[in-house]
C-alpha cells in the first residue's frame, strides 16, 4: 500500500492563501490611498488655478480702480476749469453791467419824469423821483421792467410833493413823488442768471439831479 504525505502541500496552499490575502489587502490599501490622494491632488490643482484667477481678477480690479480715479480726477479738473471760465465770463459781463444799467435807466425815463436819486446796495436799486402823474410813473416802471438789467420792479411809495415856486414867487405845480425798488442783474439776463448778482466794488452809488 502506497502512502502519500499531503502536509507539505497543505502548508503550501495555506501559504499561497496568505500571500493572496496580503496581496488583496495591499491592493485595497493602495486603492484607498489612491482614493484619498487623487482628489487631494485634483483639489490642489483646482485651488492653484483659482488662486491664479483671483490674482488676475484683483489685478484687473486694481487697473479699473486706477482708471476710475483718473476719470474722477479728469471730471474734477473739468468742473474746476468750467467754474473758472464762468467766473471770468461773469467778471467780463459785470465790467460792462453798471454802464448798461445807467444807459437802460436813462432810456426808460419818459418825459415829464425826473430822477432825484438812484442808489444801488447789494444789487437792489432804490429809485426816487418826481413825475407829473401816476400814468407817467407806470410808463417808467413798464419800460424799466423791459430792460434785461432790471427785474422785479416794484412801486414802494407815492406821495404828493410840495408845490413848486413859480417864477414870480407864487405857488407852482405839484408833482407825484415816488420811490421804486428793483433788483439788478449785472449779467443782463433779466434775473435768470445762475449766479446771484454781486455789486461792483463800491457798495453803493448815488447820483442826484
ChimeraX commands (.cxc) that place a marker at each C-alpha (Angstrom):
marker #1 position 0.00,0.00,0.00 radius 0.5
marker #1 position 1.35,3.43,-1.04 radius 0.5
marker #1 position 1.04,6.35,1.37 radius 0.5
marker #1 position 1.29,9.99,0.21 radius 0.5
marker #1 position 2.20,12.75,2.69 radius 0.5
marker #1 position -0.07,15.76,1.90 radius 0.5
marker #1 position 1.18,18.03,4.72 radius 0.5
marker #1 position 3.68,19.97,2.66 radius 0.5
marker #1 position 1.02,20.55,0.01 radius 0.5
marker #1 position -1.45,21.86,2.56 radius 0.5
marker #1 position 1.20,24.14,4.04 radius 0.5
marker #1 position 1.99,25.44,0.59 radius 0.5
marker #1 position -1.70,26.04,-0.06 radius 0.5
marker #1 position -2.08,27.95,3.16 radius 0.5
marker #1 position 1.00,30.00,2.42 radius 0.5
marker #1 position -0.38,30.75,-1.01 radius 0.5
marker #1 position -3.71,31.78,0.52 radius 0.5
marker #1 position -1.94,34.08,2.97 radius 0.5
marker #1 position 0.04,35.69,0.18 radius 0.5
marker #1 position -3.15,36.14,-1.77 radius 0.5
marker #1 position -4.85,37.76,1.22 radius 0.5
marker #1 position -1.87,40.02,1.78 radius 0.5
marker #1 position -1.88,40.97,-1.88 radius 0.5
marker #1 position -5.59,41.77,-1.76 radius 0.5
marker #1 position -5.11,43.77,1.44 radius 0.5
marker #1 position -2.16,45.64,-0.08 radius 0.5
marker #1 position -4.18,46.29,-3.22 radius 0.5
marker #1 position -7.12,47.51,-1.14 radius 0.5
marker #1 position -4.82,49.75,0.89 radius 0.5
marker #1 position -3.27,51.09,-2.30 radius 0.5
marker #1 position -6.69,51.76,-3.75 radius 0.5
marker #1 position -7.74,53.54,-0.53 radius 0.5
marker #1 position -4.59,55.67,-0.63 radius 0.5
marker #1 position -5.23,56.48,-4.28 radius 0.5
marker #1 position -8.85,57.41,-3.46 radius 0.5
marker #1 position -7.54,59.89,-0.91 radius 0.5
marker #1 position -4.51,61.18,-2.81 radius 0.5
marker #1 position -6.09,61.66,-6.23 radius 0.5
marker #1 position -8.91,64.01,-5.02 radius 0.5
marker #1 position -6.35,65.92,-2.94 radius 0.5
marker #1 position -4.11,66.38,-5.97 radius 0.5
marker #1 position -7.08,67.42,-8.12 radius 0.5
marker #1 position -8.31,69.86,-5.46 radius 0.5
marker #1 position -4.81,71.27,-5.06 radius 0.5
marker #1 position -4.61,71.81,-8.81 radius 0.5
marker #1 position -8.06,73.46,-8.85 radius 0.5
marker #1 position -7.15,75.68,-5.89 radius 0.5
marker #1 position -3.95,76.71,-7.65 radius 0.5
marker #1 position -5.95,77.62,-10.77 radius 0.5
marker #1 position -8.47,79.53,-8.65 radius 0.5
marker #1 position -5.67,81.39,-6.86 radius 0.5
marker #1 position -4.25,82.43,-10.23 radius 0.5
marker #1 position -7.69,83.55,-11.40 radius 0.5
marker #1 position -8.23,85.52,-8.17 radius 0.5
marker #1 position -4.83,87.19,-8.59 radius 0.5
marker #1 position -5.72,88.07,-12.19 radius 0.5
marker #1 position -9.12,89.47,-11.14 radius 0.5
marker #1 position -7.51,91.53,-8.38 radius 0.5
marker #1 position -5.03,92.90,-10.92 radius 0.5
marker #1 position -7.91,93.84,-13.25 radius 0.5
marker #1 position -9.81,95.46,-10.35 radius 0.5
marker #1 position -6.71,97.48,-9.43 radius 0.5
marker #1 position -6.42,98.67,-13.05 radius 0.5
marker #1 position -10.12,99.62,-13.12 radius 0.5
marker #1 position -9.77,101.44,-9.80 radius 0.5
marker #1 position -6.84,103.40,-11.20 radius 0.5
marker #1 position -8.81,104.25,-14.35 radius 0.5
marker #1 position -11.79,105.29,-12.19 radius 0.5
marker #1 position -9.57,107.58,-10.13 radius 0.5
marker #1 position -8.16,109.10,-13.32 radius 0.5
marker #1 position -11.67,109.69,-14.68 radius 0.5
marker #1 position -12.75,111.29,-11.39 radius 0.5
marker #1 position -9.66,113.50,-11.45 radius 0.5
marker #1 position -10.39,114.50,-15.04 radius 0.5
marker #1 position -14.02,115.27,-14.17 radius 0.5
marker #1 position -12.89,117.33,-11.18 radius 0.5
marker #1 position -10.40,119.27,-13.29 radius 0.5
marker #1 position -13.03,119.79,-16.00 radius 0.5
marker #1 position -15.52,121.16,-13.45 radius 0.5
marker #1 position -12.86,123.42,-11.94 radius 0.5
marker #1 position -11.96,124.71,-15.39 radius 0.5
marker #1 position -15.62,125.33,-16.25 radius 0.5
marker #1 position -16.09,127.18,-12.95 radius 0.5
marker #1 position -13.05,129.37,-13.66 radius 0.5
marker #1 position -14.28,130.12,-17.17 radius 0.5
marker #1 position -17.71,131.04,-15.80 radius 0.5
marker #1 position -16.15,133.36,-13.22 radius 0.5
marker #1 position -14.07,135.03,-15.93 radius 0.5
marker #1 position -17.13,135.39,-18.16 radius 0.5
marker #1 position -19.16,136.81,-15.27 radius 0.5
marker #1 position -16.44,139.32,-14.47 radius 0.5
marker #1 position -16.38,140.41,-18.10 radius 0.5
marker #1 position -20.16,140.80,-18.06 radius 0.5
marker #1 position -20.17,142.69,-14.76 radius 0.5
marker #1 position -17.47,145.03,-16.01 radius 0.5
marker #1 position -19.93,146.47,-18.51 radius 0.5
marker #1 position -23.05,145.78,-16.42 radius 0.5
marker #1 position -23.16,149.06,-14.41 radius 0.5
marker #1 position -22.71,151.10,-17.57 radius 0.5
marker #1 position -25.61,149.31,-19.27 radius 0.5
marker #1 position -27.75,149.76,-16.14 radius 0.5
marker #1 position -27.31,153.52,-16.27 radius 0.5
marker #1 position -27.97,153.52,-20.04 radius 0.5
marker #1 position -31.20,151.49,-19.65 radius 0.5
marker #1 position -32.27,153.65,-16.71 radius 0.5
marker #1 position -31.87,156.76,-18.82 radius 0.5
marker #1 position -33.64,155.18,-21.81 radius 0.5
marker #1 position -36.59,154.10,-19.64 radius 0.5
marker #1 position -37.13,157.58,-18.19 radius 0.5
marker #1 position -40.09,159.21,-20.00 radius 0.5
marker #1 position -40.72,162.91,-20.45 radius 0.5
marker #1 position -42.34,164.65,-17.52 radius 0.5
marker #1 position -40.45,162.40,-15.09 radius 0.5
marker #1 position -37.28,163.41,-13.27 radius 0.5
marker #1 position -34.94,161.20,-11.29 radius 0.5
marker #1 position -33.91,162.67,-7.96 radius 0.5
marker #1 position -31.82,159.83,-6.54 radius 0.5
marker #1 position -30.57,156.39,-7.57 radius 0.5
marker #1 position -28.83,154.05,-5.12 radius 0.5
marker #1 position -27.55,150.51,-5.56 radius 0.5
marker #1 position -26.89,148.40,-2.46 radius 0.5
marker #1 position -26.20,144.69,-2.86 radius 0.5
marker #1 position -27.82,144.62,-6.32 radius 0.5
marker #1 position -31.02,146.24,-5.01 radius 0.5
marker #1 position -31.71,149.60,-6.59 radius 0.5
marker #1 position -33.79,152.33,-4.97 radius 0.5
marker #1 position -35.01,154.99,-7.37 radius 0.5
marker #1 position -36.56,158.24,-6.14 radius 0.5
marker #1 position -38.06,160.78,-8.48 radius 0.5
marker #1 position -40.85,163.16,-9.45 radius 0.5
marker #1 position -43.47,162.69,-12.13 radius 0.5
marker #1 position -46.32,164.71,-13.49 radius 0.5
marker #1 position -48.88,161.97,-12.80 radius 0.5
marker #1 position -49.35,158.30,-11.94 radius 0.5
marker #1 position -49.59,157.27,-15.58 radius 0.5
marker #1 position -46.08,158.60,-16.20 radius 0.5
marker #1 position -44.79,156.57,-13.23 radius 0.5
marker #1 position -46.48,153.44,-14.60 radius 0.5
marker #1 position -44.88,154.01,-18.01 radius 0.5
marker #1 position -41.48,154.38,-16.38 radius 0.5
marker #1 position -41.91,151.13,-14.42 radius 0.5
marker #1 position -43.06,149.23,-17.50 radius 0.5
marker #1 position -40.08,150.41,-19.58 radius 0.5
marker #1 position -37.71,149.69,-16.72 radius 0.5
marker #1 position -39.09,146.15,-16.38 radius 0.5
marker #1 position -38.42,145.53,-20.08 radius 0.5
marker #1 position -34.69,146.05,-19.50 radius 0.5
marker #1 position -32.52,142.94,-19.17 radius 0.5
marker #1 position -30.69,144.58,-16.26 radius 0.5
marker #1 position -33.75,145.30,-14.08 radius 0.5
marker #1 position -36.27,142.81,-12.72 radius 0.5
marker #1 position -38.92,142.66,-10.00 radius 0.5
marker #1 position -39.62,146.37,-10.34 radius 0.5
marker #1 position -41.92,147.44,-7.50 radius 0.5
marker #1 position -43.54,150.73,-6.59 radius 0.5
marker #1 position -42.87,151.25,-2.88 radius 0.5
marker #1 position -44.38,154.67,-2.26 radius 0.5
marker #1 position -46.08,157.60,-3.96 radius 0.5
marker #1 position -46.98,160.94,-2.42 radius 0.5
marker #1 position -47.86,164.47,-3.41 radius 0.5
marker #1 position -44.84,166.73,-3.42 radius 0.5
marker #1 position -44.72,170.22,-2.01 radius 0.5
marker #1 position -45.85,172.84,-4.56 radius 0.5
marker #1 position -43.04,174.25,-6.67 radius 0.5
marker #1 position -42.46,178.01,-6.54 radius 0.5
marker #1 position -43.35,179.83,-9.72 radius 0.5
marker #1 position -41.16,182.42,-11.48 radius 0.5
marker #1 position -42.94,185.26,-9.70 radius 0.5
marker #1 position -42.59,183.58,-6.34 radius 0.5
marker #1 position -46.13,182.22,-6.37 radius 0.5
marker #1 position -47.25,178.64,-5.86 radius 0.5
marker #1 position -46.35,176.40,-8.78 radius 0.5
marker #1 position -47.39,172.91,-9.93 radius 0.5
marker #1 position -47.50,169.86,-7.70 radius 0.5
marker #1 position -45.78,166.61,-8.72 radius 0.5
marker #1 position -46.07,162.96,-7.75 radius 0.5
marker #1 position -43.09,161.87,-5.68 radius 0.5
marker #1 position -42.33,158.16,-5.99 radius 0.5
marker #1 position -39.94,155.55,-4.66 radius 0.5
marker #1 position -39.31,152.43,-6.74 radius 0.5
marker #1 position -37.22,149.42,-5.83 radius 0.5
marker #1 position -35.83,146.99,-8.41 radius 0.5
marker #1 position -33.35,144.14,-8.43 radius 0.5
marker #1 position -30.32,144.47,-10.66 radius 0.5
marker #1 position -28.83,141.78,-12.87 radius 0.5
marker #1 position -25.29,142.77,-13.87 radius 0.5
marker #1 position -25.15,139.91,-16.38 radius 0.5
marker #1 position -28.12,141.19,-18.34 radius 0.5
marker #1 position -30.22,138.02,-18.12 radius 0.5
marker #1 position -33.33,139.56,-16.63 radius 0.5
marker #1 position -32.83,137.85,-13.28 radius 0.5
marker #1 position -32.26,134.39,-14.81 radius 0.5
marker #1 position -28.54,134.30,-14.06 radius 0.5
marker #1 position -27.44,131.17,-12.24 radius 0.5
marker #1 position -25.07,133.15,-10.06 radius 0.5
marker #1 position -26.53,135.69,-7.68 radius 0.5
marker #1 position -25.52,139.15,-8.91 radius 0.5
marker #1 position -22.94,140.90,-6.80 radius 0.5
marker #1 position -22.41,144.65,-6.64 radius 0.5
marker #1 position -19.35,146.40,-8.08 radius 0.5
marker #1 position -16.51,147.34,-5.69 radius 0.5
marker #1 position -18.36,150.40,-4.42 radius 0.5
marker #1 position -21.11,149.15,-2.08 radius 0.5
marker #1 position -23.44,151.96,-3.03 radius 0.5
marker #1 position -23.64,154.57,-5.78 radius 0.5
marker #1 position -25.75,157.71,-5.75 radius 0.5
marker #1 position -26.48,160.20,-8.46 radius 0.5
marker #1 position -28.51,163.29,-7.88 radius 0.5
marker #1 position -30.17,165.67,-10.28 radius 0.5
marker link #1:1,2 radius 0.2
marker link #1:2,3 radius 0.2
marker link #1:3,4 radius 0.2
marker link #1:4,5 radius 0.2
marker link #1:5,6 radius 0.2
marker link #1:6,7 radius 0.2
marker link #1:7,8 radius 0.2
marker link #1:8,9 radius 0.2
marker link #1:9,10 radius 0.2
marker link #1:10,11 radius 0.2
marker link #1:11,12 radius 0.2
marker link #1:12,13 radius 0.2
marker link #1:13,14 radius 0.2
marker link #1:14,15 radius 0.2
marker link #1:15,16 radius 0.2
marker link #1:16,17 radius 0.2
marker link #1:17,18 radius 0.2
marker link #1:18,19 radius 0.2
marker link #1:19,20 radius 0.2
marker link #1:20,21 radius 0.2
marker link #1:21,22 radius 0.2
marker link #1:22,23 radius 0.2
marker link #1:23,24 radius 0.2
marker link #1:24,25 radius 0.2
marker link #1:25,26 radius 0.2
marker link #1:26,27 radius 0.2
marker link #1:27,28 radius 0.2
marker link #1:28,29 radius 0.2
marker link #1:29,30 radius 0.2
marker link #1:30,31 radius 0.2
marker link #1:31,32 radius 0.2
marker link #1:32,33 radius 0.2
marker link #1:33,34 radius 0.2
marker link #1:34,35 radius 0.2
marker link #1:35,36 radius 0.2
marker link #1:36,37 radius 0.2
marker link #1:37,38 radius 0.2
marker link #1:38,39 radius 0.2
marker link #1:39,40 radius 0.2
marker link #1:40,41 radius 0.2
marker link #1:41,42 radius 0.2
marker link #1:42,43 radius 0.2
marker link #1:43,44 radius 0.2
marker link #1:44,45 radius 0.2
marker link #1:45,46 radius 0.2
marker link #1:46,47 radius 0.2
marker link #1:47,48 radius 0.2
marker link #1:48,49 radius 0.2
marker link #1:49,50 radius 0.2
marker link #1:50,51 radius 0.2
marker link #1:51,52 radius 0.2
marker link #1:52,53 radius 0.2
marker link #1:53,54 radius 0.2
marker link #1:54,55 radius 0.2
marker link #1:55,56 radius 0.2
marker link #1:56,57 radius 0.2
marker link #1:57,58 radius 0.2
marker link #1:58,59 radius 0.2
marker link #1:59,60 radius 0.2
marker link #1:60,61 radius 0.2
marker link #1:61,62 radius 0.2
marker link #1:62,63 radius 0.2
marker link #1:63,64 radius 0.2
marker link #1:64,65 radius 0.2
marker link #1:65,66 radius 0.2
marker link #1:66,67 radius 0.2
marker link #1:67,68 radius 0.2
marker link #1:68,69 radius 0.2
marker link #1:69,70 radius 0.2
marker link #1:70,71 radius 0.2
marker link #1:71,72 radius 0.2
marker link #1:72,73 radius 0.2
marker link #1:73,74 radius 0.2
marker link #1:74,75 radius 0.2
marker link #1:75,76 radius 0.2
marker link #1:76,77 radius 0.2
marker link #1:77,78 radius 0.2
marker link #1:78,79 radius 0.2
marker link #1:79,80 radius 0.2
marker link #1:80,81 radius 0.2
marker link #1:81,82 radius 0.2
marker link #1:82,83 radius 0.2
marker link #1:83,84 radius 0.2
marker link #1:84,85 radius 0.2
marker link #1:85,86 radius 0.2
marker link #1:86,87 radius 0.2
marker link #1:87,88 radius 0.2
marker link #1:88,89 radius 0.2
marker link #1:89,90 radius 0.2
marker link #1:90,91 radius 0.2
marker link #1:91,92 radius 0.2
marker link #1:92,93 radius 0.2
marker link #1:93,94 radius 0.2
marker link #1:94,95 radius 0.2
marker link #1:95,96 radius 0.2
marker link #1:96,97 radius 0.2
marker link #1:97,98 radius 0.2
marker link #1:98,99 radius 0.2
marker link #1:99,100 radius 0.2
marker link #1:100,101 radius 0.2
marker link #1:101,102 radius 0.2
marker link #1:102,103 radius 0.2
marker link #1:103,104 radius 0.2
marker link #1:104,105 radius 0.2
marker link #1:105,106 radius 0.2
marker link #1:106,107 radius 0.2
marker link #1:107,108 radius 0.2
marker link #1:108,109 radius 0.2
marker link #1:109,110 radius 0.2
marker link #1:110,111 radius 0.2
marker link #1:111,112 radius 0.2
marker link #1:112,113 radius 0.2
marker link #1:113,114 radius 0.2
marker link #1:114,115 radius 0.2
marker link #1:115,116 radius 0.2
marker link #1:116,117 radius 0.2
marker link #1:117,118 radius 0.2
marker link #1:118,119 radius 0.2
marker link #1:119,120 radius 0.2
marker link #1:120,121 radius 0.2
marker link #1:121,122 radius 0.2
marker link #1:122,123 radius 0.2
marker link #1:123,124 radius 0.2
marker link #1:124,125 radius 0.2
marker link #1:125,126 radius 0.2
marker link #1:126,127 radius 0.2
marker link #1:127,128 radius 0.2
marker link #1:128,129 radius 0.2
marker link #1:129,130 radius 0.2
marker link #1:130,131 radius 0.2
marker link #1:131,132 radius 0.2
marker link #1:132,133 radius 0.2
marker link #1:133,134 radius 0.2
marker link #1:134,135 radius 0.2
marker link #1:135,136 radius 0.2
marker link #1:136,137 radius 0.2
marker link #1:137,138 radius 0.2
marker link #1:138,139 radius 0.2
marker link #1:139,140 radius 0.2
marker link #1:140,141 radius 0.2
marker link #1:141,142 radius 0.2
marker link #1:142,143 radius 0.2
marker link #1:143,144 radius 0.2
marker link #1:144,145 radius 0.2
marker link #1:145,146 radius 0.2
marker link #1:146,147 radius 0.2
marker link #1:147,148 radius 0.2
marker link #1:148,149 radius 0.2
marker link #1:149,150 radius 0.2
marker link #1:150,151 radius 0.2
marker link #1:151,152 radius 0.2
marker link #1:152,153 radius 0.2
marker link #1:153,154 radius 0.2
marker link #1:154,155 radius 0.2
marker link #1:155,156 radius 0.2
marker link #1:156,157 radius 0.2
marker link #1:157,158 radius 0.2
marker link #1:158,159 radius 0.2
marker link #1:159,160 radius 0.2
marker link #1:160,161 radius 0.2
marker link #1:161,162 radius 0.2
marker link #1:162,163 radius 0.2
marker link #1:163,164 radius 0.2
marker link #1:164,165 radius 0.2
marker link #1:165,166 radius 0.2
marker link #1:166,167 radius 0.2
marker link #1:167,168 radius 0.2
marker link #1:168,169 radius 0.2
marker link #1:169,170 radius 0.2
marker link #1:170,171 radius 0.2
marker link #1:171,172 radius 0.2
marker link #1:172,173 radius 0.2
marker link #1:173,174 radius 0.2
marker link #1:174,175 radius 0.2
marker link #1:175,176 radius 0.2
marker link #1:176,177 radius 0.2
marker link #1:177,178 radius 0.2
marker link #1:178,179 radius 0.2
marker link #1:179,180 radius 0.2
marker link #1:180,181 radius 0.2
marker link #1:181,182 radius 0.2
marker link #1:182,183 radius 0.2
marker link #1:183,184 radius 0.2
marker link #1:184,185 radius 0.2
marker link #1:185,186 radius 0.2
marker link #1:186,187 radius 0.2
marker link #1:187,188 radius 0.2
marker link #1:188,189 radius 0.2
marker link #1:189,190 radius 0.2
marker link #1:190,191 radius 0.2
marker link #1:191,192 radius 0.2
marker link #1:192,193 radius 0.2
marker link #1:193,194 radius 0.2
marker link #1:194,195 radius 0.2
marker link #1:195,196 radius 0.2
marker link #1:196,197 radius 0.2
marker link #1:197,198 radius 0.2
marker link #1:198,199 radius 0.2
marker link #1:199,200 radius 0.2
marker link #1:200,201 radius 0.2
marker link #1:201,202 radius 0.2
marker link #1:202,203 radius 0.2
marker link #1:203,204 radius 0.2
marker link #1:204,205 radius 0.2
marker link #1:205,206 radius 0.2
marker link #1:206,207 radius 0.2
marker link #1:207,208 radius 0.2
marker link #1:208,209 radius 0.2
view
